[in-house]
Amino acid sequence: MNKKTKLQIEEMIRDYKNKRDEIAKIERDLEFIKNRIIMLLDKAHEKSYEYVDATFSKVPLKCSICERSEVKYDLDRARELLGNKKLKKIVDKTYGVADITKLIELSKTHGISPEELKSCLSVSEKVNNKKLDQLYDIGEVSAEEVQEFCQVSKTTRYITLK
């Protein structure tokens, strides 16, 4: 490696590290500011605040507190409460082939039984929130039933600025 290339690499490494450190500091500052805004809005019993300052921004800025909840579903409990027919309406299934060689072998023969085919597949089930909301809206699923098989495990608060 020539001297010029070596110097360029060293300069870029220093610049990269400095920029990365600046970003980390800015992210810490933003987290502090976000938490402070949330605390002040909570203290004022407000969910949002509209900031109007024509010298700062041509349009009003609305700062809002948002919450994102992580919901976990107990599919076995949902199956007990709703039955398979209703559960199929709200669950998306994903199929994966666990043993492609065996599946090809079975496909070549005729008269494959479902049990044999199922042994080659892995199935994962996940509740589709939009479908669940639709069933709730039309009254096929009650709020009490949903509360029986779902649990809010974590709520994250953040702010938006529009």
N, C-alpha and C positions, 0 to 999 in steps of 0.2 A: 504494500500500500504506500502510495507516495505521501509526502508531507502535507501537501495541500488538501488531499482527501481526508487525511487523519485530522487536520485542524477543523475542517468543515463538520466532520462527524462529532468531534468533541464539543464544538459550539452548539450543534443541534441537540446533543444530549443535555447540555446545560439549559438550553432554552426549553426543551421538552419538560425537564424536571421542574423548572421555575413555573412554567404555565400550569403544570399539573398541581403544584402546590398552591398556586393562585386560585384555581378552580375549587380545590378542597376548602380553602378559606372562604370563598364566596358561598359555597354550599352550606357551610356551617353558619355563616351570617344569614343566609336566606331562611334556614331552619329556625334560627332565633327570632327573626322578624315574623315569620309565619306563626310561630307559637305565641308571640306577643300580640299579634293582631287577633288571633282566635281568643286569647284570654280577655282582651279588652272588649271584643264584641260580646263574649259570654257575660262579662261583668255588666254590660249595658243591656243584656237580654235581647240582643239583636242577632240576626242570622246574616245580614249583609249591610254594606255601607256604600253609598254612592258618593264618589269624590269628584267635585267639579272645580277645575282650575284651568282656565283657557291658556294660561302661560305655560302650563306643564303638558297638557294634552288637549287636542282640539275637540275630542269627544269625552263625555263623562265616563269615568271608570267605576265599575261596580265590582266591589270585592265581596265575595260570598263564602260562607263556610259550607263545605260539603262533607258528607260522610259516606264512606264506602264500607259496607259490611261484608264479611266473609261468612257465608251460610253453609253449614254442613248438613247433609241429609242422611237419615238412617233409612236406607231403601228397604230393609227387611221390615221395619216398623210401618213404612208407607205401604208395603205390600199387604200387611195385616189389616190396616185401616181401610185402604181403598180397594183392595183386590187387584188382580192382574189386569183386568180390562181397563180400569182407570189409570193404573200405573203405566201401562203401555202408551197412554196418551201424553204423558209428561216426561218420559224417560227416553233419552237418545242412547242407542246402543252402538258401540264400536266393536267391530270384529277384527281380529288379527289372526293370522295363520301362525300357529306355534310350530308346526312340523310340515314344511312344504313338500318334502320328499314323500312322506306318508300320504299327504293329500293327493299328490300326483298319482301315486300307486293305487289309491282307492278309486280315483277318477277313471283310471284305465279299465277297471273292472266294472261290470254292470250290477245293478241292484245294491247300491250303497245304502246301508241303513243310516238313519239320522244320528243314532248313537255313535257310530263310527266316525261320521263326519264331524260331529260336535267335539269329539276327542282331539281333533286337529286344530280346533279354533279356540282362541281366547276371546272372551266377551267382557267388555267393561261397560258399565251403565252409569249415566250421569243425568241428573234432573235438568231439564231444559226450563229455565226460569220463565221464559216468555210463554211457553205452553202451560205451565203451572198457573201463571197469572190469568191466562185466558179461561182455564177451567174454573178458577176462583171467580172470575167476573161473571160467568154464566151460571154460577151456583152449583156446579158439579162437585166442587171440593169446598169444604167449609174452612174458615180460619182456624177453628179448633183442631181439625184434622191436620192441617199444615203444621200447627204448633206442636203436635204430637210427634212429628217425624223430622222436624228441622231444628237446628240450633245455630244461633248467631255466635260464632266463636271469636270474632275479632272485628272491631270497628275502627277504621282509620279516618281521622279528620284531616282535611286539607283545605286550602283556599283556592278560589279561582279569581282571576282578574280579567274582566271583559270590558 
